[in-house]
Amino acid sequence: MRAATIGFVFCVSVVFGLSTAVWEGAFDSGDFSGAARRLSGAEKGLALILAGKTDEAMRLLEGRQDAASLRLYGYAACCEGRWALALEAAKELLQRNGEDREAQAIYAEALLALGDRTGAEAVLEKLPAHISAYVRLRVALKFGNAEEARSAAAELQKLTGCAAWRRIAPSPSRR
C-alpha cells in the first residue's frame, strides 16, 4: 500500500467542493490518475498524490497560496522526502492558523525526518493520538525503522480498531 494512499485519510479534509462523481469513480476503480485528468486545482493535486504522483502534484501546487493547496503541497513534499519544502509550507500554514492540525502534522513529520526529534515531539504531543501515531508511522516507514513502524502501527490499531495498520508495518525478522 502506498504511503500516499494511506494519507488520503489525512488529506481529504483539506479539500472542499469535491467533484463527487469523479471521486466515486476513482475509488471504485482505483484510477486516481484518470480522476486527476478530470479535475483541477487542489482536487487534481489530491488525485495525483493518491495516484502516487507526488512530484507531479508538487509541480501543480507550487506557488499556490490557498490553505488546501499548501497542505497538499506540504504533504506531497513529505512523500517525496523534500523536508525543507514541507517545513516551509507547514510554517506558512501555522502562521495563518496555529491550530491547524494538518499543518502541525506536516511540520512534525518534517522535523522528525530532519532529525529534530525534540521539536517534533513537542508538536506531536499536542496532536490527537491517532495523528501523532500516523506521523510516526510515515517517518518510520520512510527511513526503514521497523521497530518504530510496528509500534506506531500497533498504536493506530488500538486507537482506530482497524487491524489493517498492523499489515503496513514490517514484520519482525525471524532467525
MODELLER restraints for C-alpha pairs under 7 A, 6 or more apart:
rsr = mdl.restraints
at = mdl.atoms
rsr.add(forms.Gaussian(group=physical.xy_distance, feature=features.Distance(at['CA:4:A'], at['CA:49:A']), mean=5.80, stdev=0.5))
rsr.add(forms.Gaussian(group=physical.xy_distance, feature=features.Distance(at['CA:4:A'], at['CA:50:A']), mean=5.41, stdev=0.5))
rsr.add(forms.Gaussian(group=physical.xy_distance, feature=features.Distance(at['CA:4:A'], at['CA:52:A']), mean=5.98, stdev=0.5))
rsr.add(forms.Gaussian(group=physical.xy_distance, feature=features.Distance(at['CA:4:A'], at['CA:79:A']), mean=6.81, stdev=0.5))
rsr.add(forms.Gaussian(group=physical.xy_distance, feature=features.Distance(at['CA:5:A'], at['CA:50:A']), mean=4.97, stdev=0.5))
rsr.add(forms.Gaussian(group=physical.xy_distance, feature=features.Distance(at['CA:8:A'], at['CA:50:A']), mean=6.87, stdev=0.5))
rsr.add(forms.Gaussian(group=physical.xy_distance, feature=features.Distance(at['CA:11:A'], at['CA:72:A']), mean=6.79, stdev=0.5))
rsr.add(forms.Gaussian(group=physical.xy_distance, feature=features.Distance(at['CA:14:A'], at['CA:68:A']), mean=5.05, stdev=0.5))
rsr.add(forms.Gaussian(group=physical.xy_distance, feature=features.Distance(at['CA:15:A'], at['CA:42:A']), mean=6.67, stdev=0.5))
rsr.add(forms.Gaussian(group=physical.xy_distance, feature=features.Distance(at['CA:15:A'], at['CA:43:A']), mean=6.53, stdev=0.5))
rsr.add(forms.Gaussian(group=physical.xy_distance, feature=features.Distance(at['CA:15:A'], at['CA:68:A']), mean=5.68, stdev=0.5))
rsr.add(forms.Gaussian(group=physical.xy_distance, feature=features.Distance(at['CA:18:A'], at['CA:43:A']), mean=6.83, stdev=0.5))
rsr.add(forms.Gaussian(group=physical.xy_distance, feature=features.Distance(at['CA:22:A'], at['CA:35:A']), mean=5.99, stdev=0.5))
rsr.add(forms.Gaussian(group=physical.xy_distance, feature=features.Distance(at['CA:23:A'], at['CA:35:A']), mean=6.93, stdev=0.5))
rsr.add(forms.Gaussian(group=physical.xy_distance, feature=features.Distance(at['CA:26:A'], at['CA:32:A']), mean=5.34, stdev=0.5))
rsr.add(forms.Gaussian(group=physical.xy_distance, feature=features.Distance(at['CA:26:A'], at['CA:35:A']), mean=5.92, stdev=0.5))
rsr.add(forms.Gaussian(group=physical.xy_distance, feature=features.Distance(at['CA:32:A'], at['CA:47:A']), mean=5.28, stdev=0.5))
rsr.add(forms.Gaussian(group=physical.xy_distance, feature=features.Distance(at['CA:32:A'], at['CA:48:A']), mean=6.67, stdev=0.5))
rsr.add(forms.Gaussian(group=physical.xy_distance, feature=features.Distance(at['CA:32:A'], at['CA:50:A']), mean=6.15, stdev=0.5))
rsr.add(forms.Gaussian(group=physical.xy_distance, feature=features.Distance(at['CA:32:A'], at['CA:51:A']), mean=4.94, stdev=0.5))
rsr.add(forms.Gaussian(group=physical.xy_distance, feature=features.Distance(at['CA:33:A'], at['CA:47:A']), mean=6.65, stdev=0.5))
rsr.add(forms.Gaussian(group=physical.xy_distance, feature=features.Distance(at['CA:33:A'], at['CA:48:A']), mean=6.21, stdev=0.5))
rsr.add(forms.Gaussian(group=physical.xy_distance, feature=features.Distance(at['CA:33:A'], at['CA:51:A']), mean=5.50, stdev=0.5))
rsr.add(forms.Gaussian(group=physical.xy_distance, feature=features.Distance(at['CA:35:A'], at['CA:47:A']), mean=6.33, stdev=0.5))
rsr.add(forms.Gaussian(group=physical.xy_distance, feature=features.Distance(at['CA:36:A'], at['CA:44:A']), mean=4.75, stdev=0.5))
rsr.add(forms.Gaussian(group=physical.xy_distance, feature=features.Distance(at['CA:36:A'], at['CA:47:A']), mean=5.10, stdev=0.5))
rsr.add(forms.Gaussian(group=physical.xy_distance, feature=features.Distance(at['CA:36:A'], at['CA:48:A']), mean=5.93, stdev=0.5))
rsr.add(forms.Gaussian(group=physical.xy_distance, feature=features.Distance(at['CA:42:A'], at['CA:68:A']), mean=6.42, stdev=0.5))
rsr.add(forms.Gaussian(group=physical.xy_distance, feature=features.Distance(at['CA:42:A'], at['CA:69:A']), mean=5.24, stdev=0.5))
rsr.add(forms.Gaussian(group=physical.xy_distance, feature=features.Distance(at['CA:45:A'], at['CA:57:A']), mean=4.78, stdev=0.5))
rsr.add(forms.Gaussian(group=physical.xy_distance, feature=features.Distance(at['CA:45:A'], at['CA:60:A']), mean=6.65, stdev=0.5))
rsr.add(forms.Gaussian(group=physical.xy_distance, feature=features.Distance(at['CA:45:A'], at['CA:61:A']), mean=6.63, stdev=0.5))
rsr.add(forms.Gaussian(group=physical.xy_distance, feature=features.Distance(at['CA:45:A'], at['CA:72:A']), mean=6.97, stdev=0.5))
rsr.add(forms.Gaussian(group=physical.xy_distance, feature=features.Distance(at['CA:46:A'], at['CA:72:A']), mean=6.74, stdev=0.5))
rsr.add(forms.Gaussian(group=physical.xy_distance, feature=features.Distance(at['CA:48:A'], at['CA:54:A']), mean=6.26, stdev=0.5))
rsr.add(forms.Gaussian(group=physical.xy_distance, feature=features.Distance(at['CA:48:A'], at['CA:56:A']), mean=6.90, stdev=0.5))
rsr.add(forms.Gaussian(group=physical.xy_distance, feature=features.Distance(at['CA:48:A'], at['CA:57:A']), mean=5.50, stdev=0.5))
rsr.add(forms.Gaussian(group=physical.xy_distance, feature=features.Distance(at['CA:49:A'], at['CA:57:A']), mean=6.17, stdev=0.5))
rsr.add(forms.Gaussian(group=physical.xy_distance, feature=features.Distance(at['CA:49:A'], at['CA:76:A']), mean=6.60, stdev=0.5))
rsr.add(forms.Gaussian(group=physical.xy_distance, feature=features.Distance(at['CA:54:A'], at['CA:76:A']), mean=5.11, stdev=0.5))
rsr.add(forms.Gaussian(group=physical.xy_distance, feature=features.Distance(at['CA:54:A'], at['CA:79:A']), mean=6.71, stdev=0.5))
rsr.add(forms.Gaussian(group=physical.xy_distance, feature=features.Distance(at['CA:54:A'], at['CA:80:A']), mean=6.60, stdev=0.5))
rsr.add(forms.Gaussian(group=physical.xy_distance, feature=features.Distance(at['CA:55:A'], at['CA:80:A']), mean=6.79, stdev=0.5))
rsr.add(forms.Gaussian(group=physical.xy_distance, feature=features.Distance(at['CA:57:A'], at['CA:76:A']), mean=6.82, stdev=0.5))
rsr.add(forms.Gaussian(group=physical.xy_distance, feature=features.Distance(at['CA:58:A'], at['CA:73:A']), mean=5.51, stdev=0.5))
rsr.add(forms.Gaussian(group=physical.xy_distance, feature=features.Distance(at['CA:58:A'], at['CA:76:A']), mean=6.17, stdev=0.5))
rsr.add(forms.Gaussian(group=physical.xy_distance, feature=features.Distance(at['CA:58:A'], at['CA:77:A']), mean=6.89, stdev=0.5))
rsr.add(forms.Gaussian(group=physical.xy_distance, feature=features.Distance(at['CA:61:A'], at['CA:69:A']), mean=5.87, stdev=0.5))
rsr.add(forms.Gaussian(group=physical.xy_distance, feature=features.Distance(at['CA:61:A'], at['CA:73:A']), mean=5.89, stdev=0.5))
rsr.add(forms.Gaussian(group=physical.xy_distance, feature=features.Distance(at['CA:62:A'], at['CA:73:A']), mean=6.89, stdev=0.5))
rsr.add(forms.Gaussian(group=physical.xy_distance, feature=features.Distance(at['CA:64:A'], at['CA:70:A']), mean=6.76, stdev=0.5))
rsr.add(forms.Gaussian(group=physical.xy_distance, feature=features.Distance(at['CA:67:A'], at['CA:93:A']), mean=6.76, stdev=0.5))
rsr.add(forms.Gaussian(group=physical.xy_distance, feature=features.Distance(at['CA:70:A'], at['CA:89:A']), mean=5.88, stdev=0.5))
rsr.add(forms.Gaussian(group=physical.xy_distance, feature=features.Distance(at['CA:71:A'], at['CA:103:A']), mean=6.46, stdev=0.5))
rsr.add(forms.Gaussian(group=physical.xy_distance, feature=features.Distance(at['CA:74:A'], at['CA:85:A']), mean=6.86, stdev=0.5))
rsr.add(forms.Gaussian(group=physical.xy_distance, feature=features.Distance(at['CA:74:A'], at['CA:86:A']), mean=4.23, stdev=0.5))
rsr.add(forms.Gaussian(group=physical.xy_distance, feature=features.Distance(at['CA:74:A'], at['CA:89:A']), mean=5.31, stdev=0.5))
rsr.add(forms.Gaussian(group=physical.xy_distance, feature=features.Distance(at['CA:74:A'], at['CA:90:A']), mean=6.40, stdev=0.5))
rsr.add(forms.Gaussian(group=physical.xy_distance, feature=features.Distance(at['CA:74:A'], at['CA:106:A']), mean=6.42, stdev=0.5))
rsr.add(forms.Gaussian(group=physical.xy_distance, feature=features.Distance(at['CA:75:A'], at['CA:86:A']), mean=6.78, stdev=0.5))
rsr.add(forms.Gaussian(group=physical.xy_distance, feature=features.Distance(at['CA:75:A'], at['CA:106:A']), mean=6.31, stdev=0.5))
rsr.add(forms.Gaussian(group=physical.xy_distance, feature=features.Distance(at['CA:77:A'], at['CA:83:A']), mean=6.45, stdev=0.5))
rsr.add(forms.Gaussian(group=physical.xy_distance, feature=features.Distance(at['CA:77:A'], at['CA:85:A']), mean=6.19, stdev=0.5))
rsr.add(forms.Gaussian(group=physical.xy_distance, feature=features.Distance(at['CA:77:A'], at['CA:86:A']), mean=5.10, stdev=0.5))
rsr.add(forms.Gaussian(group=physical.xy_distance, feature=features.Distance(at['CA:78:A'], at['CA:86:A']), mean=5.84, stdev=0.5))
rsr.add(forms.Gaussian(group=physical.xy_distance, feature=features.Distance(at['CA:78:A'], at['CA:110:A']), mean=6.78, stdev=0.5))
rsr.add(forms.Gaussian(group=physical.xy_distance, feature=features.Distance(at['CA:83:A'], at['CA:110:A']), mean=5.07, stdev=0.5))
rsr.add(forms.Gaussian(group=physical.xy_distance, feature=features.Distance(at['CA:83:A'], at['CA:113:A']), mean=7.00, stdev=0.5))
rsr.add(forms.Gaussian(group=physical.xy_distance, feature=features.Distance(at['CA:83:A'], at['CA:114:A']), mean=6.93, stdev=0.5))
rsr.add(forms.Gaussian(group=physical.xy_distance, feature=features.Distance(at['CA:86:A'], at['CA:106:A']), mean=6.64, stdev=0.5))
rsr.add(forms.Gaussian(group=physical.xy_distance, feature=features.Distance(at['CA:86:A'], at['CA:110:A']), mean=6.30, stdev=0.5))
rsr.add(forms.Gaussian(group=physical.xy_distance, feature=features.Distance(at['CA:87:A'], at['CA:107:A']), mean=5.42, stdev=0.5))
rsr.add(forms.Gaussian(group=physical.xy_distance, feature=features.Distance(at['CA:87:A'], at['CA:110:A']), mean=5.74, stdev=0.5))
rsr.add(forms.Gaussian(group=physical.xy_distance, feature=features.Distance(at['CA:90:A'], at['CA:103:A']), mean=4.85, stdev=0.5))
rsr.add(forms.Gaussian(group=physical.xy_distance, feature=features.Distance(at['CA:90:A'], at['CA:104:A']), mean=6.85, stdev=0.5))
rsr.add(forms.Gaussian(group=physical.xy_distance, feature=features.Distance(at['CA:90:A'], at['CA:106:A']), mean=6.01, stdev=0.5))
rsr.add(forms.Gaussian(group=physical.xy_distance, feature=features.Distance(at['CA:90:A'], at['CA:107:A']), mean=5.28, stdev=0.5))
rsr.add(forms.Gaussian(group=physical.xy_distance, feature=features.Distance(at['CA:93:A'], at['CA:103:A']), mean=6.05, stdev=0.5))
rsr.add(forms.Gaussian(group=physical.xy_distance, feature=features.Distance(at['CA:94:A'], at['CA:100:A']), mean=6.43, stdev=0.5))
rsr.add(forms.Gaussian(group=physical.xy_distance, feature=features.Distance(at['CA:94:A'], at['CA:103:A']), mean=6.31, stdev=0.5))
rsr.add(forms.Gaussian(group=physical.xy_distance, feature=features.Distance(at['CA:101:A'], at['CA:127:A']), mean=6.82, stdev=0.5))
rsr.add(forms.Gaussian(group=physical.xy_distance, feature=features.Distance(at['CA:104:A'], at['CA:123:A']), mean=6.61, stdev=0.5))
rsr.add(forms.Gaussian(group=physical.xy_distance, feature=features.Distance(at['CA:105:A'], at['CA:135:A']), mean=6.51, stdev=0.5))
rsr.add(forms.Gaussian(group=physical.xy_distance, feature=features.Distance(at['CA:108:A'], at['CA:120:A']), mean=4.48, stdev=0.5))
rsr.add(forms.Gaussian(group=physical.xy_distance, feature=features.Distance(at['CA:108:A'], at['CA:123:A']), mean=5.94, stdev=0.5))
rsr.add(forms.Gaussian(group=physical.xy_distance, feature=features.Distance(at['CA:108:A'], at['CA:124:A']), mean=6.38, stdev=0.5))
rsr.add(forms.Gaussian(group=physical.xy_distance, feature=features.Distance(at['CA:109:A'], at['CA:135:A']), mean=5.80, stdev=0.5))
rsr.add(forms.Gaussian(group=physical.xy_distance, feature=features.Distance(at['CA:109:A'], at['CA:139:A']), mean=6.55, stdev=0.5))
rsr.add(forms.Gaussian(group=physical.xy_distance, feature=features.Distance(at['CA:111:A'], at['CA:117:A']), mean=6.74, stdev=0.5))
rsr.add(forms.Gaussian(group=physical.xy_distance, feature=features.Distance(at['CA:111:A'], at['CA:119:A']), mean=6.66, stdev=0.5))
rsr.add(forms.Gaussian(group=physical.xy_distance, feature=features.Distance(at['CA:111:A'], at['CA:120:A']), mean=5.31, stdev=0.5))
rsr.add(forms.Gaussian(group=physical.xy_distance, feature=features.Distance(at['CA:112:A'], at['CA:120:A']), mean=5.57, stdev=0.5))
rsr.add(forms.Gaussian(group=physical.xy_distance, feature=features.Distance(at['CA:113:A'], at['CA:139:A']), mean=6.46, stdev=0.5))
rsr.add(forms.Gaussian(group=physical.xy_distance, feature=features.Distance(at['CA:124:A'], at['CA:132:A']), mean=5.22, stdev=0.5))
rsr.add(forms.Gaussian(group=physical.xy_distance, feature=features.Distance(at['CA:130:A'], at['CA:156:A']), mean=5.99, stdev=0.5))
rsr.add(forms.Gaussian(group=physical.xy_distance, feature=features.Distance(at['CA:130:A'], at['CA:159:A']), mean=6.35, stdev=0.5))
rsr.add(forms.Gaussian(group=physical.xy_distance, feature=features.Distance(at['CA:133:A'], at['CA:152:A']), mean=5.09, stdev=0.5))
rsr.add(forms.Gaussian(group=physical.xy_distance, feature=features.Distance(at['CA:133:A'], at['CA:155:A']), mean=6.53, stdev=0.5))
rsr.add(forms.Gaussian(group=physical.xy_distance, feature=features.Distance(at['CA:133:A'], at['CA:156:A']), mean=6.16, stdev=0.5))
rsr.add(forms.Gaussian(group=physical.xy_distance, feature=features.Distance(at['CA:134:A'], at['CA:152:A']), mean=6.89, stdev=0.5))
rsr.add(forms.Gaussian(group=physical.xy_distance, feature=features.Distance(at['CA:136:A'], at['CA:152:A']), mean=6.15, stdev=0.5))
rsr.add(forms.Gaussian(group=physical.xy_distance, feature=features.Distance(at['CA:137:A'], at['CA:149:A']), mean=4.93, stdev=0.5))
rsr.add(forms.Gaussian(group=physical.xy_distance, feature=features.Distance(at['CA:137:A'], at['CA:152:A']), mean=5.20, stdev=0.5))
rsr.add(forms.Gaussian(group=physical.xy_distance, feature=features.Distance(at['CA:137:A'], at['CA:153:A']), mean=6.45, stdev=0.5))
rsr.add(forms.Gaussian(group=physical.xy_distance, feature=features.Distance(at['CA:140:A'], at['CA:146:A']), mean=6.74, stdev=0.5))
rsr.add(forms.Gaussian(group=physical.xy_distance, feature=features.Distance(at['CA:140:A'], at['CA:148:A']), mean=5.79, stdev=0.5))
rsr.add(forms.Gaussian(group=physical.xy_distance, feature=features.Distance(at['CA:140:A'], at['CA:149:A']), mean=5.07, stdev=0.5))
rsr.add(forms.Gaussian(group=physical.xy_distance, feature=features.Distance(at['CA:141:A'], at['CA:149:A']), mean=6.06, stdev=0.5))
rsr.add(forms.Gaussian(group=physical.xy_distance, feature=features.Distance(at['CA:146:A'], at['CA:169:A']), mean=6.87, stdev=0.5))
rsr.add(forms.Gaussian(group=physical.xy_distance, feature=features.Distance(at['CA:146:A'], at['CA:170:A']), mean=5.78, stdev=0.5))
rsr.add(forms.Gaussian(group=physical.xy_distance, feature=features.Distance(at['CA:149:A'], at['CA:169:A']), mean=5.35, stdev=0.5))
rsr.add(forms.Gaussian(group=physical.xy_distance, feature=features.Distance(at['CA:150:A'], at['CA:166:A']), mean=6.99, stdev=0.5))
rsr.add(forms.Gaussian(group=physical.xy_distance, feature=features.Distance(at['CA:150:A'], at['CA:169:A']), mean=5.17, stdev=0.5))
rsr.add(forms.Gaussian(group=physical.xy_distance, feature=features.Distance(at['CA:150:A'], at['CA:170:A']), mean=6.78, stdev=0.5))
rsr.add(forms.Gaussian(group=physical.xy_distance, feature=features.Distance(at['CA:153:A'], at['CA:165:A']), mean=5.12, stdev=0.5))
rsr.add(forms.Gaussian(group=physical.xy_distance, feature=features.Distance(at['CA:153:A'], at['CA:166:A']), mean=5.26, stdev=0.5))
rsr.add(forms.Gaussian(group=physical.xy_distance, feature=features.Distance(at['CA:153:A'], at['CA:169:A']), mean=6.24, stdev=0.5))
rsr.add(forms.Gaussian(group=physical.xy_distance, feature=features.Distance(at['CA:154:A'], at['CA:166:A']), mean=6.08, stdev=0.5))
rsr.add(forms.Gaussian(group=physical.xy_distance, feature=features.Distance(at['CA:156:A'], at['CA:165:A']), mean=6.42, stdev=0.5))
rsr.add(forms.Gaussian(group=physical.xy_distance, feature=features.Distance(at['CA:157:A'], at['CA:163:A']), mean=5.47, stdev=0.5))
rsr.add(forms.Gaussian(group=physical.xy_distance, feature=features.Distance(at['CA:157:A'], at['CA:165:A']), mean=5.70, stdev=0.5))
rsr.add(forms.Gaussian(group=physical.xy_distance, feature=features.Distance(at['CA:157:A'], at['CA:166:A']), mean=6.75, stdev=0.5))
